[in-house]
Amino acid sequence: MRFYFLFLTSVSFFLLASPAWAGKLLSWRFDTSENRLYFNTEEPVQPKALLISNPSRIIIDLPGTQLDRSPVNQPISREIRSIRVGQFDASTTRLVIEFAPGYTVDPRQVKVKGLTSMRWTVTLPNLQTGSSGDNSYSPPAPSVPNNAPRYTPRSLLNNSDLQLTRSGLFVNLRRNGTRDGILIQRSIDRNSVDIQLGGALLPNGLINQVIAVNHIGVTRAEFRQMPEGAGITLSVDSEGPDWMAAYSALGGVLLFPRGGVSGGYSNNTNSANNYRQPSYPSSYNSANNYRQPSYPSRNFLVATIYGAELNSNNELLIRANRPIHGDMVWNRALGAYEIRISHAQLADSPSGPSLGDNSPIYELRLRQETDQSVTILVKPSTGTKVDRLAQVNPQLLSLVLKTSKPSIFLAGSNELGHTSPLGHINRSKPLIILDPGHGGKDTGALGIGGIQEKDIILAISQKVGQILENKGMQVVFTRNSDFFVSLQGRTDMANAARADLFVSIHANSIEQNRSDVNGVEVYYFGDSALSSTIYHSIIQNMNVHPRGIRHARFYVLRNSKMPSTLIEVGYVTGNEDAVNLTNANFQAQMANAIAKGILEYVQKIQH
């Protein structure tokens, strides 16, 4: 057996003073087109690499690093049998690149390079035949294992989750990540752009896919799903601009070149290459209060938005240095108004108002939607109504807010100012109180990937409410956005309104090492008829694990004076449920099944 130590580039020598403990190996991937291994660690690391013969393999040890997952053995190609990743000892993670029989590399041409102290590459030269230093025989023709991934680029025509826009690419996502979790790095040779979306989930149709693009300087796009989020690698023109990424409020991420589309890029599609200009997802339609986003011309003067401020007249003022125009829509899924401003960008440090307990605005977010459009998300406090969006002058927009005294105060609430008015009650219609559990400072259960119960159930509850209202029911929410309401406040509202039904919606959890536990449970305290009807509607209309109807002494069930139920729509800690509960389609299906059960019960008691 021979072994050769592999030398690290000059970048790595500067890192010799890096901390000894490096945390976790976050991700790794092998790019067959570049013959290059990429890997990322949680903290700075100093790799140790060597080439060993018989069989030929490259070993990369990461001292002080833990894998924190099961070992991996992934087939790669005809020449590279596999890449193995495992825990070598208690404090060292080992990556092994094993070559197929008869193949090896010149150790002097293997380059181990630190792009940063936490992002490394191992670049292989062209593979040789024979053992190290011995090219006297030809290798056998090894076969590719049946389960080896295929890297032949697919046509864009075959995957609707990746779509072309006039300014870049739109990638559909099962779940958006956080804006702060977006990391974009360009390779040293500038031929590829690596985009990491922390916390994001790719649709199944994109995972481990390589898709031919040939659009505004991108030849192909590679997709991978990692435990920490989604990864996208764009193969680009080395002379082209850098790339940016921004989440869309409609679900998905927009990828676009910095500075907009240059004149050197062609946006025309070529039918001979099976490329097309796709339509947007069906979620862009007026029925859902969404609109088709417009992409401004790069020649239009872009305004800079300095921020937003609240004045004494309950107006949210949006100021810019150039003329701006905004469109406002209600986003039911988010429980918020969205003000979309095209031909605009945010200032480096945009200002914002201080939102206290008595503020007419509960939550305010400013975000750069694309390179030339800004979205301002406004969640009004309970008791506040958005009147209109006014154009004060060419450079100033005003969101006019009106506050009204609620007819019922939520007794026992610990956050003053967050009340839910019942308004006029039409006694000719059934009144349903929908109770999205938790909210505000009470996140509820925390699940896989950091998902929070309060967000999941609010989205589902709002969809249930919409369906019931469309069917002629009256619906009142104990909370209609992300604020805290006490248990007493929830039942006091229902009892004071003399509601016909009280439906509380929650998501379940269990200890983190029991991710195998998934499914739906429904609870009752007195009469079980409402719970039974809703439970069977869910089981009959959805592919979920049935976990039964159960008796419980929950506060909201014991203290509500009308038929009541508490629904656990799934486990945020479950390996199946956590993925489903963050999926908008699943949420809509769950809401439809719950609403169908409520309507069925109302029909029974009316006859």
Backbone hydrogen bonds, N-H to C=O, Kabsch-Sander energy under -0.5 kcal/mol:
donor,donor_aa,acceptor,acceptor_aa,energy
4,Y,51,L,-2.6
6,L,49,A,-2.3
9,T,112,V,-2.2
12,S,9,T,-1.3
13,F,9,T,-1.0
14,F,10,S,-1.2
15,L,12,S,-1.2
16,L,13,F,-1.4
17,A,14,F,-0.5
18,S,15,L,-2.2
22,A,20,A,-0.6
22,A,64,G,-1.7
23,G,64,G,-0.8
25,L,66,Q,-2.0
26,L,24,K,-0.8
26,L,40,N,-1.8
27,S,40,N,-1.4
29,R,38,Y,-2.2
31,D,36,R,-3.1
32,T,30,F,-0.8
34,E,31,D,-0.5
35,N,31,D,-1.1
36,R,31,D,-1.9
37,L,122,V,-2.7
38,Y,29,R,-3.2
39,F,120,W,-2.2
40,N,27,S,-2.6
41,T,118,M,-2.5
42,E,24,K,-2.9
43,E,22,A,-1.6
45,V,117,S,-2.1
48,K,61,D,-2.3
50,L,59,I,-1.9
51,L,4,Y,-3.1
52,I,57,R,-3.1
53,S,2,R,-2.6
57,R,52,I,-2.5
58,I,97,I,-2.5
59,I,50,L,-2.8
59,I,57,R,-0.5
60,I,58,I,-0.5
60,I,95,L,-3.1
61,D,48,K,-3.2
61,D,59,I,-0.5
62,L,93,T,-2.7
64,G,91,S,-2.2
65,T,62,L,-1.3
65,T,91,S,-1.0
66,Q,23,G,-2.6
72,V,85,V,-2.7
74,Q,83,I,-2.6
76,I,80,I,-0.9
76,I,81,R,-0.8
77,S,80,I,-2.6
81,R,79,E,-0.8
81,R,98,E,-0.8
82,S,98,E,-1.6
83,I,74,Q,-2.0
84,R,96,V,-2.5
85,V,72,V,-2.6
86,G,94,R,-2.2
88,F,86,G,-0.8
88,F,92,T,-1.6
89,D,92,T,-1.4
92,T,89,D,-1.2
93,T,62,L,-1.5
94,R,86,G,-2.9
95,L,60,I,-2.7
96,V,84,R,-2.8
97,I,58,I,-2.7
98,E,82,S,-2.4
98,E,96,V,-0.8
99,F,56,S,-2.1
99,F,97,I,-0.5
100,A,79,E,-3.3
103,Y,100,A,-2.1
104,T,128,Q,-2.0
109,Q,106,D,-2.0
110,V,107,P,-0.8
111,K,109,Q,-0.5
111,K,123,T,-2.2
112,V,7,F,-0.9
112,V,110,V,-0.6
113,K,111,K,-0.6
113,K,121,T,-2.7
115,L,113,K,-0.8
115,L,119,R,-1.9
116,T,119,R,-1.8
120,W,39,F,-2.6
121,T,113,K,-2.6
122,V,37,L,-2.3
123,T,111,K,-2.9
124,L,35,N,-3.0
128,Q,104,T,-3.4
130,G,102,G,-2.4
134,D,131,S,-2.7
148,A,145,P,-1.8
154,R,210,V,-3.2
157,L,274,N,-0.7
158,N,155,S,-1.6
159,N,156,L,-1.6
162,L,159,N,-1.1
163,Q,170,F,-2.8
165,T,168,G,-2.3
169,L,255,L,-2.9
170,F,163,Q,-3.2
171,V,253,V,-2.8
172,N,161,D,-3.0
172,N,170,F,-0.6
174,R,201,L,-2.3
175,R,201,L,-1.4
178,T,198,G,-1.4
181,G,178,T,-1.0
182,I,179,R,-1.4
183,L,181,G,-0.5
183,L,196,Q,-2.6
185,Q,194,D,-2.6
187,S,192,S,-2.5
190,R,187,S,-1.5
193,V,234,L,-2.3
194,D,185,Q,-3.3
195,I,193,V,-0.6
195,I,232,I,-3.5
196,Q,183,L,-3.3
196,Q,194,D,-0.5
197,L,230,A,-3.2
198,G,181,G,-2.2
198,G,196,Q,-0.7
199,G,228,E,-2.2
200,A,197,L,-2.0
201,L,175,R,-2.2
206,L,203,P,-2.1
207,I,203,P,-1.0
208,N,223,F,-0.9
209,Q,206,L,-1.9
211,I,221,A,-2.8
212,A,154,R,-3.4
213,V,219,T,-2.6
214,N,218,V,-0.8
215,H,218,V,-2.0
216,I,266,S,-1.0
218,V,215,H,-2.3
219,T,217,G,-0.6
219,T,235,S,-2.6
220,R,235,S,-0.8
221,A,211,I,-2.3
222,E,233,T,-2.6
223,F,209,Q,-2.3
224,R,231,G,-2.1
226,M,224,R,-0.5
226,M,229,G,-2.8
229,G,226,M,-1.3
230,A,197,L,-1.9
231,G,224,R,-2.8
232,I,195,I,-2.8
233,T,222,E,-2.2
234,L,193,V,-2.6
235,S,220,R,-2.4
236,V,191,N,-2.1
236,V,234,L,-0.7
237,D,217,G,-1.1
240,G,237,D,-1.9
244,M,256,F,-3.0
246,A,254,L,-2.0
248,S,252,G,-2.8
251,G,248,S,-1.8
253,V,171,V,-2.3
254,L,246,A,-3.1
255,L,169,L,-3.0
256,F,244,M,-2.0
258,R,242,D,-3.5
260,G,257,P,-2.0
265,Y,262,S,-1.8
271,S,269,T,-0.6
273,N,270,N,-1.5
274,N,271,S,-1.4
275,Y,270,N,-1.9
284,Y,281,P,-1.9
285,N,283,S,-1.6
288,N,285,N,-1.1
289,N,286,S,-1.8
290,Y,285,N,-2.0
300,F,297,S,-1.5
303,A,343,H,-2.7
305,I,303,A,-0.6
305,I,345,Q,-3.0
306,Y,304,T,-0.6
306,Y,319,R,-1.7
307,G,319,R,-0.8
308,A,351,S,-1.8
309,E,317,L,-1.9
311,N,315,E,-2.1
314,N,311,N,-1.3
316,L,399,L,-2.4
317,L,309,E,-3.5
317,L,315,E,-0.7
318,I,397,L,-2.7
319,R,307,G,-1.2
319,R,317,L,-0.5
320,A,395,Q,-1.9
321,N,304,T,-1.5
324,I,394,P,-2.7
327,D,340,R,-2.1
329,V,338,E,-2.1
331,N,329,V,-0.6
331,N,336,A,-3.0
332,R,330,W,-0.9
335,G,331,N,-1.4
336,A,331,N,-1.7
337,Y,378,V,-2.9
338,E,329,V,-3.0
339,I,337,Y,-0.5
339,I,376,I,-2.8
340,R,327,D,-3.1
340,R,338,E,-0.7
341,I,339,I,-0.5
341,I,374,V,-3.1
342,S,325,H,-0.7
342,S,340,R,-0.5
343,H,372,Q,-1.4
344,A,372,Q,-1.2
345,Q,303,A,-2.3
347,A,305,I,-2.3
351,S,306,Y,-2.2
355,L,353,P,-0.6
356,G,354,S,-0.9
359,S,356,G,-1.4
362,Y,379,K,-2.6
363,E,379,K,-1.7
365,R,377,L,-2.3
367,R,375,T,-2.3
369,E,367,R,-0.9
369,E,373,S,-1.4
370,T,373,S,-1.4
373,S,370,T,-1.1
374,V,341,I,-2.8
375,T,367,R,-2.5
376,I,339,I,-2.6
377,L,365,R,-2.7
377,L,375,T,-0.5
378,V,337,Y,-2.9
379,K,363,E,-2.9
381,S,360,P,-2.4
384,T,381,S,-2.1
385,K,402,K,-3.8
387,D,385,K,-0.6
387,D,400,V,-2.8
388,R,400,V,-0.9
390,A,388,R,-0.6
390,A,398,S,-3.6
392,V,390,A,-0.9
392,V,396,L,-1.2
393,N,396,L,-1.5
396,L,393,N,-2.2
397,L,318,I,-2.3
398,S,390,A,-2.9
399,L,316,L,-2.7
400,V,388,R,-2.7
400,V,398,S,-0.7
401,L,314,N,-2.1
402,K,385,K,-3.1
404,S,383,G,-2.9
411,A,409,F,-1.4
413,S,410,L,-1.9
416,L,414,N,-0.5
418,H,415,E,-1.5
419,T,417,G,-1.1
426,N,424,H,-0.6
427,R,425,I,-0.9
429,K,426,N,-1.9
432,I,430,P,-0.6
432,I,474,Q,-3.1
433,I,431,L,-0.5
433,I,501,L,-2.6
434,L,432,I,-0.7
434,L,476,V,-2.4
435,D,433,I,-0.5
435,D,503,V,-3.0
437,G,435,D,-0.7
437,G,505,I,-2.2
439,G,442,D,-3.0
442,D,439,G,-2.1
443,T,441,K,-1.0
447,G,451,I,-2.9
448,I,572,V,-2.2
450,G,447,G,-1.9
451,I,448,I,-0.9
453,E,445,A,-2.5
454,K,443,T,-2.2
455,D,452,Q,-0.7
456,I,452,Q,-1.6
457,I,453,E,-2.3
458,L,454,K,-1.2
459,A,455,D,-1.8
460,I,456,I,-1.9
461,S,457,I,-2.7
462,Q,458,L,-2.3
463,K,459,A,-1.4
464,V,460,I,-2.2
465,G,461,S,-2.6
466,Q,462,Q,-2.0
467,I,463,K,-1.9
468,L,464,V,-2.5
469,E,465,G,-2.5
470,N,466,Q,-2.0
471,K,467,I,-1.0
472,G,469,E,-1.7
473,M,468,L,-2.6
474,Q,430,P,-2.8
476,V,432,I,-2.2
478,T,434,L,-2.1
483,F,481,S,-1.7
490,R,486,S,-1.6
491,T,487,L,-1.8
492,D,488,Q,-2.8
493,M,489,G,-1.7
494,A,490,R,-1.6
495,N,491,T,-2.7
496,A,492,D,-2.6
497,A,493,M,-2.0
498,R,495,N,-0.8
499,A,494,A,-2.1
500,D,431,L,-2.0
501,L,431,L,-1.5
502,F,563,P,-2.1
503,V,433,I,-2.9
504,S,502,F,-0.5
504,S,565,T,-2.8
505,I,435,D,-2.4
506,H,567,I,-3.3
508,N,570,G,-3.3
514,R,511,E,-2.2
517,V,514,R,-1.8
518,N,516,D,-0.6
520,V,545,H,-2.6
521,E,568,E,-1.8
522,V,548,G,-1.8
523,Y,566,L,-3.1
524,Y,550,R,-2.0
532,S,528,S,-2.9
533,T,529,A,-2.4
534,I,530,L,-2.2
535,Y,531,S,-2.7
536,H,532,S,-2.4
537,S,533,T,-1.6
538,I,534,I,-2.2
539,I,535,Y,-2.5
540,Q,536,H,-2.2
541,N,537,S,-1.4
542,M,538,I,-1.3
544,V,542,M,-1.3
547,R,520,V,-2.4
547,R,545,H,-0.5
550,R,522,V,-2.7
552,A,524,Y,-2.4
557,L,554,F,-0.6
558,R,554,F,-2.5
559,N,555,Y,-2.1
565,T,502,F,-1.8
566,L,523,Y,-1.9
567,I,504,S,-2.9
568,E,521,E,-3.2
569,V,506,H,-2.7
569,V,567,I,-0.8
572,V,508,N,-2.6
572,V,570,G,-0.6
574,G,571,Y,-1.6
575,N,515,S,-3.1
578,A,574,G,-2.4
580,N,576,E,-2.1
581,L,577,D,-3.4
582,T,578,A,-0.7
582,T,579,V,-0.6
583,N,580,N,-2.0
584,A,582,T,-0.5
587,Q,583,N,-2.5
588,A,584,A,-2.2
589,Q,585,N,-2.2
590,M,586,F,-2.8
591,A,587,Q,-2.6
592,N,588,A,-2.3
593,A,589,Q,-2.2
594,I,590,M,-2.4
595,A,591,A,-2.7
596,K,592,N,-2.3
597,G,593,A,-1.8
598,I,594,I,-2.2
599,L,595,A,-2.7
600,E,596,K,-2.0
601,Y,597,G,-2.1
602,V,598,I,-2.6
603,Q,599,L,-2.2
604,K,600,E,-1.7
605,I,601,Y,-2.2
606,Q,602,V,-1.4
607,H,603,Q,-0.7
607,H,604,K,-0.8
